[in-house]
Amino acid sequence: MAEVILDHVWKSYGGNLWAVKDFNLTIKDKEFMVFVGPSGCGKSTTLRMVAGLEEISKGSISIAGRVVNNVPPKDRDIAMVFQNYALYPHMTVYDNMAFGLKLRKYKRADIESRVREASDILGITDYLHRKPKALSGGQRQRVAVGRAIVRKPKVFLFDEPLSNLDAKMRVQMRAEISKLHVRLEATMIYVTHDQVEAMTMGDRIVVMKDGIILQVATPLDLYENPANLFVAGFIGTPPMNLFEGVIRRAAEGWIFDGDTLQVALSPDMQDKLAAYAEKKVVMGIRPEHVGSPVAENTIGAPKIKARVDVVEPMGAETYLYMTAGRHNFIAKIDPHRRCAMGNELQLAFLNAKAHFFNPDTTSLIV
Amino acid sequence: MPIISAIGRKHWKVRALFAGMYLFLVIGAASMVYPFMLMLAGSTKSAVDIKYFEAIPRFLYDDTWLYRKHIEGLFNEGLMDENVAYDRDDSAFENVSPPATVNQGLLDEWRAFLLAVPLPPYAYQSGYLNTPVSRAIPSGLREFKQGLMTRYGQDIMRVNRELGTEFSTWNDLRLRAVIPCLDRRNKPMATAFSAVVNEFKAQLPVGWRCYATLDGFYKKMYVKPLYGNVIEDYNRAHGTRYGAYDEIRLARTWAENGTPKEQEDWAQFVRMTLSLQWIRVDAAALVEYRQYLQAKHDTIAILNKRYGTSYTSFNEAPLIEEPPLSGMALSDWEAFIAGWKDPDTKRLYQAPIAALRIQSLDWLFRDYLTRKYGSPEGLNLRLGTRYKTMAEIRPPQREFHYAWFLENRRALRLEFITRNYKTVAEFILFHGRGIINTVIYCGLAVLTALMVNPLAAYALSRYKMSSTYKILLFLMATMAFPPMVTAIPNFLMLRQLNLLNTFAALILPGMANGYAIFLLKGFFDSLPRELYESAELDGASEWTIFWQLTMALSKPILAVIALGAFTGAYSNFMFAFVVCQDEKMWTLMVWLYQLQQMSGQSVMYASLIIAAIPTFIIFLFCQNLIMRGIVVPSEK
């Protein structure tokens, strides 16, 4: 059992400036947990506290049932992969991977077999006698991962390991790390600022901002039920469309009134939103719920009119960058539907999938 | 836009720029290499050519200059000796020129004469035994020292003990090499040391020998100082009609020596100036001599006691043929030739002038030719000469030396090229501790620099102390003081610690170097932090991180530090001299300084070049590492 528990963890670099505030999280055994958030949100700091590279200002961290606040990194039974690989430039790939084992006084044969095993898994057996300089970025990161897995630690920590790779290699490594997680059955904590990585890899995702956990959820849950405006805007590409406006009772029923854009509310939301009548709210809807085949085929979905600014055909779908008065939004439509820049277009608005947020607290209303 | 882009290379402006840059580089290179060439050339020189600054020494391609250097070496840099031996009036060695014509027949006769007639050791001096002007060690002297060393071992004191000399070191051993025994004051020595020298001289090349010939000496040392260098003045004073000084010969006897005035010169010269070795007295003087001995010593018993003889009466005392080298007999003999006034009777005892006869090398040679050819006519016929009398014949020493020179030009060039280097090498080798001290000092200096500086820099780089900046500022401040300023406080401190004349005194003050720490800290800072963190997670101890990671990654910069420490230690002269005044602790630089004090300019050049070799070798082998250290590497 390698459960990682962060209990009321605070981190400050001196003064009253808190990099991490009251962080509470239980990472289950064999779970792939992703910390995601914009730069400076405290995700790396949290990871480094788990690793023991940073001191914990308040609270406690325990790994596998043992409080490790004062345990040096080498005794925490963890391994870490860094963004810039942090390979020892003067050692061969083999020595890089064997270094930690040698220091822990493993037997030579044992080291050999562990390194072989790890290099087989990662497909770097051919490069064992090269120096890191002679490897490509992807190969280097594999070595860095290999260096982590030879030690067979309880917990793996990844600190933005794919950020230095090119897009294609990133996609490939993403899948490999996911496979590795299945194969090693270890607890993994993965820090990234890329929400795609977070969505594709994590069992659960922690969204952080300004040192605070905004939401902890599975990827789909996060996508479909963002707890607040930030998560809503952060998760998903293209991001969720957000409209500012007020809730109003019109002749045809409750509507969201954004001056230049008015949408009827879905009946099941009306009760909750009635309390916000004549109040400002932020409405959020994902691009695939505006003008998409699903939306168009939904009976009773309101229509909105907007002008097409930019057409981005992606093949499987087409993104339209639209303007409706003071509102800009993105719609994901059927690629076969004809549209041209500058034209007015009527799109179905799947109001049942809309979210409403309180602009003052940023939290979800419904 | 860059000044030189790949595009537009062929434009004339860019071409002109390139040409200008190359020109500039070539000029720069030449300005670096030319002084070095001057230095190399200077290290092969001697007194005669040291004043010429040139990249290629002229004796390498010009035989005349090689000849001049050779003549200079042959006469041990004594111009007077050269003029005396050759009977010439050369004003400097650089004006000396080879003989225009060589009479091979006469030369062969001279060679045959030297073989046939046994000559005492004082009849000649050997060349290449001394360089009073250049102050180097010529090959003759070098061989002599080596001979002594094989015979007496490395201990100069043993030489002093056994040969009665007073050399304090091997480097003090010098030979006073002048053409011997023409002047009466230069008496041949009868010491154990001179016997060894004579023995050594005898085995040197015959071509190096400079024989004591008389005509040159007579004119140079006696006639010209009295009558001036113009022959007319001489003619006026003597009533003679010589066309040139060259025609004057010193006759064998008083009676034969021309006009009365010339006879007077002869008498004065022979009685007072000429060495006794070359004067013989005829039997006609025997009676006078015995009376002289009696007047001087009173009884035969006293004479026997003083001379160590066992005559029964003064009538048994013989005339002296070849004078003894020392003792009462010599001074008595000298007084007899010069004239001795009995203080009691006021009677003058003196060898009669008619009984005196010169027996010099010149005359021995002329006698040899007379025996062989009978008359000048016979000689002229056989050798193609035009002598009217035998007295005109001059020993062909100059031709003899020239012939040897022509055969040995290669060896001579080698001698001149290597002489000063050998002088330096020998000087250093004979002072055994110089090299070993330097090796130990440099080794320890490098080692301590590589230990202390990285440790300090590592601590500063890895642990962010609040005082880091202040410490760095302090380190920078140490750079503001020139070493001359710190030398005296350092000396006083070392004296208080009782460390003078130890390696600690040399090493301690330079062990930590502010600049090196500063440089290393900067470099350590540039290593990625994740590397350290990764090592920490791998379970590396602080020492492992320092040694296996930081140091292993800093090799180039460490090479620069090591090189700096090495050159600092190696070239450290003033401080090394101040804190280690004991000769046993002197380093190479201090010894070289000593050498430079007692040597000429060309030896100094050679010593500087030799001193540069270790640094040069190190740079040669480590240049890649050092260049990488200077262009600080960026690890990606």
Interface residues (C-beta under 8 A of the other chain):
Chain A: A51 G52 L53 P72 P73 K74 I78 A79 M80 F82 Q83 N84 A86 Y88 P89 H90 F99 G100 L103 R104 K133 R147
Chain B: P528 E530 L531 E533 S534 A535 E536 L537 D538 G539 A540 S541 T544 L549 A552 L553 E635 K636
